[in-house]
Amino acid sequence: MDELRRHYDGYCFDKKASVHVYQPWSVLQFLSPDGCHEFSDYWFQDSGMSSLLDNFVRFTGGVTAGDCSTHSIDWNSFVMNTDLNSPSNRLAILTQCGYFTIKKNTDKRVRVGLPNLELRHAWAYLLSNRIRDANHIPDELTDSVDDASQVLRKPDFSVEELTVLFNGIYKVLNSKNKIETEYAACNTPALYCLGSGYDVRTEVPEKGGRADLTFEFMDRRIIIEMKCVREGELAERKLSEAESQVLAHDCGCYIPVKPLRRFAMVFSVPLQKIVPAKEIDAG
């Protein structure tokens, strides 16, 4: 039930933002006696809504990185706007077709955003494809990274496999943009992996700090602490700092308790790739 709620709940359409509903198509497909009862993205993949969303967001300027955040707009503009090119009308239509939902409402303003994990997957998938198309990434590279991303489904993947995956993602999504900060070094693989069907978040609050990358599975959890190394800095020192930070905050040890793997990684700004990486402990 917790997984059903996380994947398919969160839709809200009443003005008080008080009643939540599940995505009916996805729940019915999950419960289908002929199905495998997998937590798949049924609505986005099977119902044809991906084409509707893709066409509309292209018309309004495309999926944006900001779509993962909530947006606050005037209530009257939200319900009465007729200008297709206005930001408020874009939010209203995307809410009506199920991409966004009402998160919170006051007398004068409404907040809308992505409702659940299924739609976070859809957002990341559309945005990743847009970036890949803009960067003219060859299919061979995209296919190799897609194959590499499957290693995360193995509980016993190695730190070398994780490094190969991240470095491939940087080539696909950041071939034309230089990564300068830890945030960008985390956001790029987070976007790609989220679009590949994983539940991954950045900057998850921890005891006394935040975990840079957190992957949640039903039966396990992965924590990654990322540091950047610049010209003249020692990568091994940065790796030690990342390890110390994870251990000091005991990252990943919270309810629900799950088998845990934790990694320290260092992204080289000059080389634009992960240089040293290590597993901190087996959890």
C-alpha positions in Angstrom: 0.0 0.0 0.0 2.9 2.4 0.7 4.3 1.7 -2.7 1.0 2.2 -4.4 0.6 5.5 -2.6 4.1 6.6 -3.6 3.7 5.7 -7.2 0.1 6.6 -8.0 -1.5 8.7 -5.3 -1.3 12.5 -4.9 -3.9 13.8 -7.4 -6.1 16.6 -6.0 -8.7 18.6 -7.8 -10.9 20.3 -5.2 -10.4 23.9 -4.3 -9.6 23.1 -0.7 -6.8 20.7 -1.8 -8.1 18.3 0.8 -9.1 15.1 -1.0 -6.4 12.9 -2.7 -7.1 10.3 -5.4 -5.1 7.6 -7.1 -4.5 7.4 -10.9 -7.3 5.0 -11.8 -5.7 3.5 -15.0 -2.4 2.7 -13.2 -4.1 1.1 -10.2 -6.3 -1.0 -12.4 -3.4 -2.1 -14.5 -1.4 -3.0 -11.3 -4.3 -5.0 -10.0 -5.1 -6.7 -13.3 -5.3 -10.5 -12.8 -3.4 -10.9 -16.1 -0.6 -8.6 -15.0 2.6 -9.1 -13.0 1.6 -6.5 -10.3 4.7 -4.5 -11.1 5.1 -0.8 -10.0 5.4 0.3 -13.6 4.4 3.7 -15.2 1.2 2.4 -16.7 -0.6 5.7 -17.3 2.3 7.3 -19.0 3.5 4.3 -21.0 0.2 2.5 -21.9 -2.6 5.1 -22.1 -1.3 7.3 -24.9 -0.9 10.3 -22.6 2.8 10.5 -23.3 2.0 11.8 -26.8 -0.5 14.3 -25.5 1.9 15.7 -23.0 4.8 15.7 -25.4 2.9 17.6 -28.0 1.5 20.1 -25.6 4.8 20.9 -23.8 6.5 21.2 -27.2 3.9 23.8 -28.2 4.4 25.7 -25.0 8.2 25.6 -25.1 9.0 22.1 -24.0 9.5 20.4 -20.7 11.6 22.4 -18.3 13.9 21.6 -15.3 11.6 23.8 -13.3 8.6 21.4 -13.8 9.8 19.3 -10.9 9.1 22.2 -8.5 5.7 23.5 -7.3 4.4 26.7 -8.9 2.2 29.3 -7.3 -0.2 31.3 -9.5 -3.3 33.5 -9.1 -6.5 31.4 -8.7 -8.5 33.5 -11.1 -5.8 33.2 -13.8 -5.6 29.5 -13.1 -9.4 28.9 -13.8 -10.2 31.6 -16.4 -7.0 32.2 -18.5 -7.6 31.7 -22.2 -4.2 32.7 -23.6 -2.4 29.5 -24.6 1.0 31.1 -24.5 0.7 32.4 -20.9 2.5 30.6 -18.1 -0.7 30.3 -16.0 -2.6 28.7 -18.9 0.2 26.2 -19.4 -0.1 25.2 -15.7 -3.9 25.0 -15.9 -3.9 22.7 -18.9 -1.1 20.5 -17.6 -3.1 20.2 -14.4 -6.3 19.3 -16.3 -4.6 16.5 -18.2 -3.0 15.0 -15.1 0.7 16.1 -15.5 0.4 18.5 -12.5 -2.1 18.5 -9.7 -3.2 20.9 -7.0 -0.8 20.9 -4.1 -2.1 23.7 -1.9 -4.7 26.5 -2.2 -5.5 29.7 -0.5 -8.2 32.2 -1.2 -6.2 33.9 -3.9 -3.5 31.5 -5.1 -3.0 27.9 -6.0 0.1 25.8 -6.0 0.5 23.0 -8.5 3.2 20.4 -9.1 3.9 16.8 -10.1 1.7 14.5 -8.0 3.7 11.3 -7.6 6.6 9.1 -8.6 5.0 8.0 -11.9 4.7 11.6 -13.1 8.2 12.4 -11.8 9.4 9.5 -14.1 7.4 11.0 -17.0 8.9 14.5 -16.5 12.4 13.2 -16.3 11.9 10.9 -19.4 10.6 13.8 -21.5 13.3 16.3 -20.3 16.1 13.7 -20.9 14.9 13.0 -24.4 14.7 16.8 -25.1 18.3 17.3 -24.0 19.5 14.3 -25.9 17.8 15.5 -29.1 19.3 19.0 -28.6 22.8 17.6 -28.1 22.5 15.3 -31.2 23.6 12.3 -29.1 24.2 9.2 -31.3 22.0 6.2 -30.7 25.0 4.0 -29.9 26.0 6.1 -26.9 22.4 6.4 -25.7 21.9 2.6 -26.0 25.1 1.9 -24.1 24.1 4.2 -21.2 20.6 2.7 -21.1 22.3 -0.8 -20.8 24.6 0.5 -18.1 21.7 1.9 -16.1 20.4 -1.6 -15.5 23.3 -2.3 -13.1 21.4 -0.4 -10.4 18.8 -3.2 -10.4 21.5 -5.6 -9.2 22.0 -5.5 -5.4 25.6 -6.4 -5.8 26.8 -3.9 -8.5 30.4 -2.7 -8.2 31.6 0.8 -7.6 33.3 0.5 -11.0 30.0 -0.2 -12.7 28.5 2.8 -10.9 31.3 5.0 -12.2 30.9 3.8 -15.8 27.2 4.6 -15.6 27.6 8.1 -14.2 30.4 9.0 -16.7 28.2 7.8 -19.6 25.3 9.9 -18.4 27.5 13.0 -18.3 28.4 12.4 -22.0 24.7 12.1 -22.9 23.2 14.9 -21.0 26.1 17.4 -20.5 28.1 17.0 -23.7 27.6 20.7 -24.4 27.5 22.2 -20.9 30.4 22.1 -18.5 29.6 20.9 -15.0 31.0 23.3 -12.4 29.4 22.3 -9.1 28.5 19.3 -6.9 24.8 20.2 -7.5 25.1 19.8 -11.3 27.2 16.7 -10.9 24.3 15.2 -8.9 21.4 16.6 -10.8 22.5 15.1 -14.2 22.6 11.4 -13.1 19.5 12.0 -11.0 17.5 13.2 -14.0 18.7 10.4 -16.2 18.0 7.6 -13.6 14.7 9.0 -12.7 13.7 9.0 -16.4 14.9 5.4 -16.5 12.4 4.4 -13.9 14.3 4.7 -10.6 13.2 6.5 -7.5 16.1 9.0 -6.9 16.2 12.3 -5.1 18.8 14.9 -4.5 19.5 16.8 -1.3 17.5 14.5 0.9 17.5 15.8 4.6 19.6 13.7 6.9 20.7 14.1 10.5 22.7 17.3 10.5 22.9 17.6 6.7 21.7 16.4 3.4 22.4 13.3 1.3 23.5 14.4 -2.2 21.8 11.4 -4.0 19.4 8.9 -2.6 18.1 5.9 -4.5 15.1 4.2 -2.9 14.1 0.6 -3.7 11.4 -1.5 -2.1 14.0 -3.6 -0.4 17.2 -1.4 -0.2 18.6 2.1 -0.3 21.7 3.7 -2.0 23.3 6.9 -0.7 25.9 8.8 -2.8 27.9 11.7 -1.5 29.5 13.8 -4.3 32.4 16.2 -4.2 34.0 18.3 -7.0 37.7 18.6 -7.5 39.2 21.5 -9.4 42.6 22.3 -10.9 45.3 22.0 -8.3 43.1 20.2 -5.7 43.7 16.6 -4.6 41.0 14.1 -5.6 41.8 11.7 -2.8 41.4 14.4 -0.2 37.9 15.2 -1.6 37.1 11.5 -1.5 38.1 11.4 2.2 35.9 14.4 2.9 32.9 12.8 1.2 33.4 9.6 3.2 33.8 11.5 6.5 30.6 13.4 5.8 28.5 10.3 5.2 29.8 8.6 8.4 29.4 11.8 10.5 25.7 12.1 9.5 25.1 8.3 9.4 23.4 8.9 6.0 20.7 6.6 5.0 19.9 5.2 8.4 16.3 6.2 8.9 12.8 4.6 8.9 11.9 2.5 7.1 15.2 0.7 7.7 16.5 -1.0 4.6 19.7 -2.7 3.6 22.1 0.1 2.8 25.0 0.8 0.4 26.8 4.1 0.6 29.3 5.6 -1.9 31.7 8.5 -2.0 32.4 10.0 -5.5 34.6 12.8 -6.8 33.7 14.7 -10.0 36.7 16.3 -11.8 35.7 19.7 -13.2 38.7 19.7 -15.7 38.0 16.2 -16.9 34.2 16.3 -16.6 33.9 12.8 -15.2 34.1 10.8 -12.0 37.7 10.2 -11.0 38.0 8.3 -7.6 35.0 6.6 -6.1 34.6 4.1 -3.3 32.0 2.2 -1.3 32.1 3.4 2.2 30.6 0.4 3.9 28.2 -2.4 3.3 25.5 -1.0 5.5 
